[in-house]
Amino acid sequence: MLIVKPDEELGEYKEIGKLIDSTEHKRVTPPFMDESLICCECGARFLFSAGEKYHFYDHDFDYPRRCAKCRQARKRKNHPPTNYDEQ
C-alpha cells in the first residue's frame, strides 16, 4: 500500500508504504495526503491525516463526518458513563 506522509523537517511530502501482491490479484492503493474536512455538527475544520485515511481505506470505513470533540460528545450522549461506586 502506498501512503503519502508529510515530512515535517523538510516541509515536503514523501511516499511511504508497500504493495500487497498475491497470486490471485494485485492491490495498489492510491496515494494518501492530509485533508481538511468540515464537521457536520459544529462546522469546524479538522485534519484527516494520511495515516487515518490509510486506516479508514484499509478497513473500508467511510470518511469521518464529525471532529474529535463532537465524536466524544456524541459517544458520551449515547453511552453515558456508569458510576459503579454509588450502587
DSSP file (Angstrom, degrees, kcal/mol; ACC not computed):
  #  RESIDUE AA STRUCTURE BP1 BP2  ACC     N-H-->O    O-->H-N    N-H-->O    O-->H-N    TCO  KAPPA ALPHA  PHI   PSI    X-CA   Y-CA   Z-CA
    1    1 A M              0   0    0      0, 0.0    17,-4.1     0, 0.0     2,-0.5   0.000 360.0 360.0 360.0 144.1    0.0    0.0    0.0
    2    2 A L  E     -A   17   0A   0     15,-0.3     2,-0.4    27,-0.2    15,-0.3  -0.880 360.0-178.2-105.7 126.7    1.2    3.5   -0.8
    3    3 A I  E     -A   16   0A   0     13,-4.7    13,-4.5    -2,-0.5     2,-0.6  -0.984  16.3-150.3-124.5 133.6    0.9    6.2    1.8
    4    4 A V  E     -A   15   0A   0     28,-0.8    11,-0.2    -2,-0.4    30,-0.1  -0.917  22.4-178.8-103.4 125.0    2.0    9.8    1.3
    5    5 A K  E     -A   14   0A   0      9,-2.9     9,-2.8    -2,-0.6     2,-0.2  -0.962  29.7-111.1-127.3 138.4    3.1   11.4    4.6
    6    6 A P  E     -A   13   0A   0      0, 0.0     2,-0.9     0, 0.0     7,-0.3  -0.473  22.0-139.4 -69.4 136.3    4.2   15.0    5.3
    7    7 A D  E  >> -A   12   0A   0      5,-4.4     4,-1.9    -2,-0.2     5,-1.1  -0.854  15.3-165.2 -95.1 105.8    7.9   15.3    6.2
    8    8 A E  T  45S+     0   0    0     -2,-0.9    -1,-0.2     1,-0.2     5,-0.0   0.829  81.9  52.6 -65.9 -34.7    7.8   17.9    8.9
    9    9 A E  T  45S+     0   0    0      1,-0.2    -1,-0.2    -3,-0.1    -2,-0.0   0.903 120.2  32.1 -69.7 -39.8   11.5   18.7    8.9
   10   10 A L  T  45S-     0   0    0      2,-0.2    -2,-0.2    -3,-0.1    -1,-0.2   0.621 100.4-128.5 -93.0 -13.8   11.7   19.4    5.2
   11   11 A G  T  <5S+     0   0    0     -4,-1.9     2,-0.2     1,-0.3    -3,-0.2   0.764  73.6 105.1  70.9  24.6    8.2   20.8    4.8
   12   12 A E  E   <S-A    7   0A   0     -5,-1.1    -5,-4.4    -7,-0.1     2,-0.4  -0.735  72.6-105.0-126.5 176.4    7.5   18.3    1.9
   13   13 A Y  E     -A    6   0A   0     -7,-0.3     2,-0.3    -2,-0.2    20,-0.0  -0.841  31.0-169.7-103.5 142.4    5.6   15.2    1.3
   14   14 A K  E     -A    5   0A   0     -9,-2.8    -9,-2.9    -2,-0.4     2,-0.5  -0.946  21.3-120.1-128.3 153.9    7.2   11.8    1.0
   15   15 A E  E     +A    4   0A   0     -2,-0.3     2,-0.3   -11,-0.2   -11,-0.3  -0.780  34.4 168.2 -95.5 132.2    5.8    8.5   -0.1
   16   16 A I  E     +A    3   0A   0    -13,-4.5   -13,-4.7    -2,-0.5     2,-0.3  -0.946  27.2  73.6-133.4 158.1    5.9    5.5    2.3
   17   17 A G  E     -A    2   0A   0     -2,-0.3   -15,-0.3   -15,-0.3     2,-0.3  -0.887  57.7-100.0 138.5-167.2    4.2    2.2    2.1
   18   18 A K        -     0   0    0    -17,-4.1     2,-0.5    -2,-0.3    -2,-0.1  -0.947  21.6-114.3-151.2 165.6    4.2   -1.1    0.3
   19   19 A L        -     0   0    0     -2,-0.3     2,-0.6     9,-0.1     9,-0.1  -0.932  24.8-140.3-108.1 128.0    2.5   -3.1   -2.4
   20   20 A I  E     -B   27   0B   0      7,-1.1     7,-1.7    -2,-0.5     2,-0.4  -0.797  24.7-173.2 -90.7 124.5    0.5   -6.1   -1.5
   21   21 A D  E     +B   26   0B   0     -2,-0.6     2,-0.3     5,-0.2     5,-0.2  -0.950  10.7 164.6-121.0 134.8    1.0   -8.9   -4.0
   22   22 A S        -     0   0    0      3,-1.4    -2,-0.0    -2,-0.4     0, 0.0  -0.917  47.7-110.0-139.3 169.8   -0.8  -12.2   -4.2
   23   23 A T  S    S+     0   0    0     -2,-0.3     3,-0.1     1,-0.2    -1,-0.1   0.794 116.2  46.7 -70.8 -27.4   -1.1  -14.9   -6.9
   24   24 A E  S    S-     0   0    0      1,-0.2     2,-0.3    -3,-0.0    -1,-0.2   0.857 124.7 -14.9 -84.5 -37.2   -4.8  -14.1   -7.4
   25   25 A H        -     0   0    0      2,-0.0    -3,-1.4     0, 0.0     2,-0.4  -0.981  54.4-121.1-159.7 165.3   -4.6  -10.3   -7.7
   26   26 A K  E     -B   21   0B   0     -2,-0.3     2,-0.5    -5,-0.2    -5,-0.2  -0.950  21.0-160.4-114.0 138.6   -2.6   -7.1   -7.1
   27   27 A R  E     +B   20   0B   0     -7,-1.7    -7,-1.1    -2,-0.4     2,-0.5  -0.967  11.1 177.5-122.3 116.0   -3.9   -4.4   -4.8
   28   28 A V        -     0   0    0     -2,-0.5    -9,-0.1    -9,-0.1    -2,-0.0  -0.976  16.8-148.7-117.8 126.2   -2.4   -0.9   -5.2
   29   29 A T        -     0   0    0     -2,-0.5   -27,-0.2     1,-0.1     3,-0.1  -0.611  21.9-107.5 -92.4 154.0   -3.8    1.8   -3.1
   30   30 A P        -     0   0    0      0, 0.0   -28,-0.1     0, 0.0     2,-0.1  -0.330  47.2 -85.5 -71.4 160.9   -4.0    5.5   -4.1
   31   31 A P        -     0   0    0      0, 0.0     2,-0.4     0, 0.0   -28,-0.2  -0.439  44.0-142.5 -67.1 141.8   -1.6    8.0   -2.5
   32   32 A F        +     0   0    0    -30,-0.1   -28,-0.8    -2,-0.1     2,-0.3  -0.893  22.2 175.3-109.7 135.9   -2.9    9.4    0.8
   33   33 A M        -     0   0    0     -2,-0.4   -28,-0.1    16,-0.1    15,-0.1  -0.954  40.8 -87.4-134.0 154.6   -2.4   13.0    1.8
   34   34 A D        -     0   0    0     -2,-0.3     2,-0.3   -30,-0.1    15,-0.2  -0.301  48.5-168.3 -57.2 143.4   -3.6   15.1    4.8
   35   35 A E  E     -C   48   0C   0     13,-2.0    13,-3.4    -3,-0.0     2,-0.6  -0.995  20.7-130.8-140.1 144.0   -7.0   16.6    4.1
   36   36 A S  E     -C   47   0C   0     -2,-0.3     2,-0.3    11,-0.2    11,-0.2  -0.847  30.1-174.4 -95.7 124.0   -9.1   19.3    5.9
   37   37 A L  E     -C   46   0C   0      9,-3.0     9,-2.6    -2,-0.6     2,-0.5  -0.749  21.4-124.7-113.9 162.8  -12.7   18.2    6.5
   38   38 A I  E     -C   45   0C   0     -2,-0.3     7,-0.2     7,-0.2     2,-0.2  -0.938  25.3-121.9-112.2 128.8  -15.7   20.2    7.9
   39   39 A C     >  -     0   0    0      5,-2.9     4,-1.0    -2,-0.5    27,-0.2  -0.448   9.4-147.5 -68.7 134.4  -17.6   18.8   10.9
   40   40 A C  T  4 S+     0   0    0     25,-2.6    26,-0.1    -2,-0.2    -1,-0.1   0.666  94.9  47.6 -77.4 -16.0  -21.3   18.3   10.2
   41   41 A E  T  4 S+     0   0    0     24,-0.3    -1,-0.1     3,-0.1    25,-0.1   0.937 131.0   9.1 -86.6 -57.8  -22.2   19.1   13.9
   42   42 A C  T  4 S-     0   0    0      2,-0.1    -2,-0.1    25,-0.0    24,-0.1   0.574  90.2-124.3-106.3 -11.3  -20.2   22.3   14.7
   43   43 A G     <  +     0   0    0     -4,-1.0     2,-0.1     1,-0.3    -3,-0.1   0.514  60.4 142.8  81.5   4.2  -18.9   23.3   11.3
   44   44 A A        -     0   0    0     -6,-0.1    -5,-2.9     1,-0.1     2,-0.3  -0.454  52.8-116.6 -77.5 150.5  -15.3   23.4   12.4
   45   45 A R  E     -C   38   0C   0     -7,-0.2     2,-0.3    -2,-0.1    -7,-0.2  -0.662  35.7-178.0 -83.0 141.9  -12.5   22.3   10.2
   46   46 A F  E     -C   37   0C   0     -9,-2.6    -9,-3.0    -2,-0.3     2,-0.4  -0.984  27.7-109.0-140.5 154.3  -10.5   19.3   11.3
   47   47 A L  E     -C   36   0C   0     -2,-0.3     2,-0.7   -11,-0.2   -11,-0.2  -0.668  18.0-164.7 -86.9 129.0   -7.5   17.4    9.9
   48   48 A F  E     -C   35   0C   0    -13,-3.4   -13,-2.0    -2,-0.4   -15,-0.1  -0.921  27.7-146.7-109.3 100.3   -7.9   14.0    8.4
   49   49 A S     >  -     0   0    0     -2,-0.7     4,-2.6   -15,-0.2     5,-0.2  -0.126  20.5-112.3 -73.8 164.2   -4.3   12.8    8.3
   50   50 A A  H  > S+     0   0    0      1,-0.2     4,-2.3     2,-0.2     5,-0.1   0.873 118.8  52.7 -61.3 -38.9   -2.8   10.5    5.7
   51   51 A G  H  > S+     0   0    0      2,-0.2     4,-2.1     1,-0.2    -1,-0.2   0.899 110.0  47.3 -64.8 -41.0   -2.4    7.7    8.4
   52   52 A E  H  > S+     0   0    0      2,-0.2     4,-2.9     1,-0.2     5,-0.2   0.905 110.5  52.7 -65.5 -41.4   -6.0    8.0    9.3
   53   53 A K  H  X S+     0   0    0     -4,-2.6     4,-2.8     1,-0.2     5,-0.2   0.918 108.7  50.0 -60.0 -43.1   -7.0    7.9    5.7
   54   54 A Y  H  X S+     0   0    0     -4,-2.3     4,-3.0     2,-0.2    -1,-0.2   0.928 111.6  48.5 -60.0 -45.7   -5.0    4.7    5.2
   55   55 A H  H  X S+     0   0    0     -4,-2.1     4,-1.9     2,-0.2    -2,-0.2   0.929 113.7  46.0 -60.7 -47.2   -6.6    3.1    8.2
   56   56 A F  H  <>S+     0   0    0     -4,-2.9     5,-3.0     2,-0.2     4,-0.3   0.903 115.4  47.2 -63.4 -41.5  -10.1    4.0    7.0
   57   57 A Y  H ><5S+     0   0    0     -4,-2.8     3,-1.0    -5,-0.2    -2,-0.2   0.923 110.9  51.5 -64.2 -45.3   -9.3    2.8    3.5
   58   58 A D  H 3<5S+     0   0    0     -4,-3.0    -1,-0.2     1,-0.3    -2,-0.2   0.843 116.7  39.4 -63.4 -35.2   -7.8   -0.4    4.7
   59   59 A H  T 3<5S-     0   0    0     -4,-1.9    -1,-0.3    -5,-0.2    -2,-0.2   0.333 111.4-119.0 -97.1   6.0  -10.9   -1.2    6.9
   60   60 A D  T < 5 +     0   0    0     -3,-1.0     2,-0.2    -4,-0.3    -3,-0.2   0.873  59.2 155.5  58.7  41.5  -13.3    0.1    4.2
   61   61 A F      < -     0   0    0     -5,-3.0    -1,-0.2    -6,-0.2     2,-0.1  -0.622  44.9-112.7 -91.9 155.8  -14.7    2.8    6.5
   62   62 A D        -     0   0    0     -2,-0.2     3,-0.1     1,-0.1    -1,-0.1  -0.480  46.1 -86.8 -77.1 158.7  -16.4    6.0    5.3
   63   63 A Y        -     0   0    0     -2,-0.1    -1,-0.1     1,-0.1     2,-0.1  -0.333  54.2 -95.5 -62.1 149.1  -14.6    9.3    6.0
   64   64 A P        -     0   0    0      0, 0.0    -1,-0.1     0, 0.0     3,-0.0  -0.399  30.7-166.3 -66.9 145.2  -15.4   10.8    9.4
   65   65 A R        +     0   0    0     -3,-0.1   -25,-2.6     2,-0.1     2,-0.3   0.584  68.1  55.9-104.9 -16.2  -18.2   13.4    9.4
   66   66 A R  S    S-     0   0    0    -27,-0.2   -27,-0.1   -26,-0.1    -1,-0.0  -0.883  81.6-115.6-121.2 149.8  -17.5   14.9   12.9
   67   67 A C     >  -     0   0    0     -2,-0.3     4,-2.4     1,-0.1     5,-0.2  -0.265  41.1 -99.4 -71.4 168.1  -14.5   16.4   14.6
   68   68 A A  H  > S+     0   0    0      1,-0.2     4,-2.3     2,-0.2     5,-0.2   0.882 122.7  53.2 -59.9 -40.4  -12.9   14.6   17.5
   69   69 A K  H  > S+     0   0    0      1,-0.2     4,-2.1     2,-0.2    -1,-0.2   0.922 112.2  43.8 -62.2 -45.2  -14.6   16.9   20.1
   70   70 A C  H  > S+     0   0    0      2,-0.2     4,-2.4     1,-0.2    -1,-0.2   0.848 111.2  54.7 -70.5 -34.0  -18.1   16.3   18.6
   71   71 A R  H  X S+     0   0    0     -4,-2.4     4,-2.3     2,-0.2    -2,-0.2   0.924 110.0  46.9 -63.4 -43.0  -17.4   12.5   18.3
   72   72 A Q  H  X S+     0   0    0     -4,-2.3     4,-2.5     2,-0.2    -2,-0.2   0.916 112.1  49.9 -64.3 -42.9  -16.6   12.4   22.0
   73   73 A A  H  X S+     0   0    0     -4,-2.1     4,-2.1     1,-0.2    -1,-0.2   0.900 111.3  49.5 -62.3 -40.9  -19.7   14.4   22.9
   74   74 A R  H  X S+     0   0    0     -4,-2.4     4,-2.5     2,-0.2     5,-0.2   0.897 110.4  50.1 -65.7 -40.7  -21.9   12.1   20.8
   75   75 A K  H  X S+     0   0    0     -4,-2.3     4,-2.6     1,-0.2    -2,-0.2   0.918 111.1  49.0 -62.9 -43.4  -20.4    9.0   22.5
   76   76 A R  H  < S+     0   0    0     -4,-2.5    -2,-0.2     1,-0.2    -1,-0.2   0.884 112.6  48.8 -63.3 -38.0  -21.0   10.5   25.9
   77   77 A K  H  < S+     0   0    0     -4,-2.1    -2,-0.2    -5,-0.2    -1,-0.2   0.923 118.2  38.2 -67.7 -44.4  -24.6   11.3   25.0
   78   78 A N  H  < S+     0   0    0     -4,-2.5    -2,-0.2     1,-0.3    -1,-0.2   0.783 131.3  27.4 -78.7 -28.3  -25.3    7.8   23.6
   79   79 A H  S  < S-     0   0    0     -4,-2.6    -1,-0.3    -5,-0.2    -2,-0.1  -0.669  80.6-163.1-135.1  78.8  -23.3    5.9   26.2
   80   80 A P        -     0   0    0      0, 0.0    -3,-0.1     0, 0.0    -4,-0.1  -0.291  31.9 -98.6 -64.1 147.4  -23.2    7.8   29.5
   81   81 A P        -     0   0    0      0, 0.0     2,-0.5     0, 0.0    -5,-0.0  -0.326  33.5-134.2 -65.8 148.0  -20.5    6.7   32.0
   82   82 A T        -     0   0    0     -3,-0.1     2,-0.9    -2,-0.0    -3,-0.0  -0.890   5.3-148.6-105.7 132.1  -21.6    4.4   34.8
   83   83 A N    >   -     0   0    0     -2,-0.5     3,-0.8     1,-0.1     4,-0.2  -0.853  14.9-178.9-101.6 102.0  -20.5    5.1   38.3
   84   84 A Y  G >  S+     0   0    0     -2,-0.9     3,-0.9     1,-0.2    -1,-0.1   0.665  72.7  72.2 -75.7 -16.4  -20.2    1.7   40.0
   85   85 A D  G 3  S+     0   0    0      1,-0.2    -1,-0.2     2,-0.1    -2,-0.0   0.784  93.6  53.9 -69.9 -26.6  -19.2    3.2   43.3
   86   86 A E  G <         0   0    0     -3,-0.8    -1,-0.2     1,-0.2    -2,-0.2   0.489 360.0 360.0 -87.6  -3.2  -22.7    4.6   44.0
   87   87 A Q    <         0   0    0     -3,-0.9    -1,-0.2    -4,-0.2    -2,-0.1   0.489 360.0 360.0 -79.9 360.0  -24.5    1.3   43.6
